[in-house]
Amino acid sequence: MSGLEETNIAVVRRYFDGCNSGKLEDLLPTLAPDVVHYFLPPGFPTIHGAEHLARYWSKFKVTGRPLWRIDEIIGQGDRVVSEWSCLWNSPEAGRQVMSRGTEWSIVRDSLITEVRAYF
């Protein structure tokens, strides 16, 4: 693995750490200003912009109290693929649930520019 790939994987790991903390100051340094986050499931809108995405995860931290974990992660060039699990409080289920998924991230200049989430 090249130094670039190690750096890009570290950025994605810090992003997940920020999702766990819900703190804007943890999330924003990992995101390009014009980042785009796509969600596969219908009903989840595409999110544009670092501030918007960081606030989205900050709000989810308060409402869902998620605990994210990266189960597997690999990088090649500017691409990082992570398989994750997330234990969170589902208001619909009235209890904690486990969600699993994968994300394809593009990292340029040590900032995430795009995320495609499948879960």
Phi and psi restraints in degrees (value plus and minus 20) as a CYANA .aco file:
   2 SER   PHI    -101.3   -61.3
   2 SER   PSI     145.1   185.1
   3 GLY   PHI     -80.5   -40.5
   3 GLY   PSI     -56.3   -16.3
   4 LEU   PHI     -81.7   -41.7
   4 LEU   PSI     -65.5   -25.5
   5 GLU   PHI     -84.7   -44.7
   5 GLU   PSI     -60.2   -20.2
   6 GLU   PHI     -82.3   -42.3
   6 GLU   PSI     -61.1   -21.1
   7 THR   PHI     -83.6   -43.6
   7 THR   PSI     -64.5   -24.5
   8 ASN   PHI     -85.1   -45.1
   8 ASN   PSI     -59.8   -19.8
   9 ILE   PHI     -83.2   -43.2
   9 ILE   PSI     -61.1   -21.1
  10 ALA   PHI     -82.2   -42.2
  10 ALA   PSI     -57.1   -17.1
  11 VAL   PHI     -83.6   -43.6
  11 VAL   PSI     -64.7   -24.7
  12 VAL   PHI     -85.2   -45.2
  12 VAL   PSI     -58.8   -18.8
  13 ARG   PHI     -82.3   -42.3
  13 ARG   PSI     -61.2   -21.2
  14 ARG   PHI     -85.3   -45.3
  14 ARG   PSI     -56.3   -16.3
  15 TYR   PHI     -80.0   -40.0
  15 TYR   PSI     -66.9   -26.9
  16 PHE   PHI     -84.6   -44.6
  16 PHE   PSI     -58.1   -18.1
  17 ASP   PHI     -78.8   -38.8
  17 ASP   PSI     -60.1   -20.1
  18 GLY   PHI     -86.1   -46.1
  18 GLY   PSI     -57.4   -17.4
  19 CYS   PHI     -82.9   -42.9
  19 CYS   PSI     -55.7   -15.7
  20 ASN   PHI     -90.9   -50.9
  20 ASN   PSI     -56.8   -16.8
  21 SER   PHI    -100.6   -60.6
  21 SER   PSI     -51.8   -11.8
  22 GLY   PHI      54.5    94.5
  22 GLY   PSI     -12.2    27.8
  23 LYS   PHI    -110.2   -70.2
  23 LYS   PSI     109.8   149.8
  24 LEU   PHI     -78.0   -38.0
  24 LEU   PSI     -58.0   -18.0
  25 GLU   PHI     -88.9   -48.9
  25 GLU   PSI     -36.4     3.6
  26 ASP   PHI    -109.1   -69.1
  26 ASP   PSI     -56.2   -16.2
  27 LEU   PHI     -99.4   -59.4
  27 LEU   PSI     -67.5   -27.5
  28 LEU   PHI     -77.3   -37.3
  28 LEU   PSI     -58.6   -18.6
  29 PRO   PHI     -86.6   -46.6
  29 PRO   PSI     -30.1     9.9
  30 THR   PHI    -116.5   -76.5
  30 THR   PSI     -29.0    11.0
  31 LEU   PHI    -133.5   -93.5
  31 LEU   PSI     114.7   154.7
  32 ALA   PHI     -87.5   -47.5
  32 ALA   PSI     127.0   167.0
  33 PRO   PHI     -74.6   -34.6
  33 PRO   PSI     -53.2   -13.2
  34 ASP   PHI    -124.8   -84.8
  34 ASP   PSI       7.4    47.4
  35 VAL   PHI     -75.1   -35.1
  35 VAL   PSI     126.4   166.4
  36 VAL   PHI    -145.1  -105.1
  36 VAL   PSI     110.6   150.6
  37 HIS   PHI    -137.6   -97.6
  37 HIS   PSI      96.8   136.8
  38 TYR   PHI    -121.3   -81.3
  38 TYR   PSI     120.6   160.6
  39 PHE   PHI    -134.6   -94.6
  39 PHE   PSI     118.7   158.7
  40 LEU   PHI     -92.2   -52.2
  40 LEU   PSI     -67.7   -27.7
  41 PRO   PHI     -84.5   -44.5
  41 PRO   PSI     119.5   159.5
  42 PRO   PHI     -83.7   -43.7
  42 PRO   PSI     132.2   172.2
  43 GLY   PHI      75.4   115.4
  43 GLY   PSI     -30.9     9.1
  44 PHE   PHI    -127.6   -87.6
  44 PHE   PSI      90.2   130.2
  45 PRO   PHI     -92.9   -52.9
  45 PRO   PSI     133.4   173.4
  46 THR   PHI     -85.2   -45.2
  46 THR   PSI     118.7   158.7
  47 ILE   PHI    -129.6   -89.6
  47 ILE   PSI     109.7   149.7
  48 HIS   PHI    -134.6   -94.6
  48 HIS   PSI     109.9   149.9
  49 GLY   PHI      79.0   119.0
  49 GLY   PSI     121.6   161.6
  50 ALA   PHI     -82.2   -42.2
  50 ALA   PSI     -66.5   -26.5
  51 GLU   PHI     -81.9   -41.9
  51 GLU   PSI     -64.5   -24.5
  52 HIS   PHI     -83.0   -43.0
  52 HIS   PSI     -65.0   -25.0
  53 LEU   PHI     -86.6   -46.6
  53 LEU   PSI     -62.7   -22.7
  54 ALA   PHI     -82.3   -42.3
  54 ALA   PSI     -61.5   -21.5
  55 ARG   PHI     -88.0   -48.0
  55 ARG   PSI     -53.3   -13.3
  56 TYR   PHI     -79.8   -39.8
  56 TYR   PSI     -69.1   -29.1
  57 TRP   PHI     -91.4   -51.4
  57 TRP   PSI     -51.2   -11.2
  58 SER   PHI     -84.6   -44.6
  58 SER   PSI     -62.0   -22.0
  59 LYS   PHI     -86.8   -46.8
  59 LYS   PSI     -61.6   -21.6
  60 PHE   PHI     -83.7   -43.7
  60 PHE   PSI     -53.0   -13.0
  61 LYS   PHI     -80.2   -40.2
  61 LYS   PSI     -60.8   -20.8
  62 VAL   PHI     -92.7   -52.7
  62 VAL   PSI     -64.3   -24.3
  63 THR   PHI    -102.2   -62.2
  63 THR   PSI     -57.8   -17.8
  64 GLY   PHI    -125.4   -85.4
  64 GLY   PSI     -32.7     7.3
  65 ARG   PHI      27.1    67.1
  65 ARG   PSI      33.1    73.1
  66 PRO   PHI     -95.0   -55.0
  66 PRO   PSI     133.3   173.3
  67 LEU   PHI    -145.8  -105.8
  67 LEU   PSI      85.7   125.7
  68 TRP   PHI    -109.3   -69.3
  68 TRP   PSI     125.6   165.6
  69 ARG   PHI    -161.0  -121.0
  69 ARG   PSI     113.9   153.9
  70 ILE   PHI    -106.0   -66.0
  70 ILE   PSI     100.6   140.6
  71 ASP   PHI    -109.2   -69.2
  71 ASP   PSI     -57.1   -17.1
  72 GLU   PHI    -166.5  -126.5
  72 GLU   PSI     129.4   169.4
  73 ILE   PHI    -173.1  -133.1
  73 ILE   PSI     116.0   156.0
  74 ILE   PHI    -159.3  -119.3
  74 ILE   PSI     135.1   175.1
  75 GLY   PHI    -156.9  -116.9
  75 GLY   PSI     127.2   167.2
  76 GLN   PHI    -168.5  -128.5
  76 GLN   PSI      97.3   137.3
  77 GLY   PHI      40.6    80.6
  77 GLY   PSI    -149.0  -109.0
  78 ASP   PHI    -110.7   -70.7
  78 ASP   PSI     -12.1    27.9
  79 ARG   PHI    -123.4   -83.4
  79 ARG   PSI     117.4   157.4
  80 VAL   PHI    -151.0  -111.0
  80 VAL   PSI     109.6   149.6
  81 VAL   PHI    -136.7   -96.7
  81 VAL   PSI     106.7   146.7
  82 SER   PHI    -142.7  -102.7
  82 SER   PSI     121.8   161.8
  83 GLU   PHI    -127.1   -87.1
  83 GLU   PSI     109.8   149.8
  84 TRP   PHI    -151.8  -111.8
  84 TRP   PSI     143.3   183.3
  85 SER   PHI    -151.4  -111.4
  85 SER   PSI     129.0   169.0
  86 CYS   PHI    -161.7  -121.7
  86 CYS   PSI      98.7   138.7
  87 LEU   PHI    -114.5   -74.5
  87 LEU   PSI     102.9   142.9
  88 TRP   PHI    -168.1  -128.1
  88 TRP   PSI     143.6   183.6
  89 ASN   PHI    -108.2   -68.2
  89 ASN   PSI      96.8   136.8
  90 SER   PHI    -116.3   -76.3
  90 SER   PSI      96.9   136.9
  91 PRO   PHI     -82.4   -42.4
  91 PRO   PSI     -54.8   -14.8
  92 GLU   PHI     -86.1   -46.1
  92 GLU   PSI     -62.1   -22.1
  93 ALA   PHI    -103.3   -63.3
  93 ALA   PSI     -40.6    -0.6
  94 GLY   PHI      50.8    90.8
  94 GLY   PSI       3.8    43.8
  95 ARG   PHI    -182.0  -142.0
  95 ARG   PSI     156.8   196.8
  96 GLN   PHI     -95.1   -55.1
  96 GLN   PSI     121.4   161.4
  97 VAL   PHI    -151.2  -111.2
  97 VAL   PSI     137.9   177.9
  98 MET   PHI    -127.3   -87.3
  98 MET   PSI     103.8   143.8
  99 SER   PHI    -130.0   -90.0
  99 SER   PSI     128.1   168.1
 100 ARG   PHI    -152.9  -112.9
 100 ARG   PSI     128.6   168.6
 101 GLY   PHI    -189.6  -149.6
 101 GLY   PSI    -191.9  -151.9
 102 THR   PHI    -159.0  -119.0
 102 THR   PSI     130.7   170.7
 103 GLU   PHI    -151.9  -111.9
 103 GLU   PSI     118.2   158.2
 104 TRP   PHI    -126.6   -86.6
 104 TRP   PSI      98.8   138.8
 105 SER   PHI    -135.6   -95.6
 105 SER   PSI     125.9   165.9
 106 ILE   PHI    -130.1   -90.1
 106 ILE   PSI     108.1   148.1
 107 VAL   PHI    -141.2  -101.2
 107 VAL   PSI     106.1   146.1
 108 ARG   PHI    -152.7  -112.7
 108 ARG   PSI     113.8   153.8
 109 ASP   PHI      33.4    73.4
 109 ASP   PSI      20.2    60.2
 110 SER   PHI      44.6    84.6
 110 SER   PSI       5.2    45.2
 111 LEU   PHI    -152.5  -112.5
 111 LEU   PSI     120.2   160.2
 112 ILE   PHI     -96.0   -56.0
 112 ILE   PSI     104.0   144.0
 113 THR   PHI    -124.0   -84.0
 113 THR   PSI     -41.6    -1.6
 114 GLU   PHI    -174.5  -134.5
 114 GLU   PSI     122.1   162.1
 115 VAL   PHI    -153.6  -113.6
 115 VAL   PSI     111.9   151.9
 116 ARG   PHI    -138.9   -98.9
 116 ARG   PSI      92.7   132.7
 117 ALA   PHI    -124.0   -84.0
 117 ALA   PSI     111.1   151.1
 118 TYR   PHI    -144.8  -104.8
 118 TYR   PSI     100.8   140.8
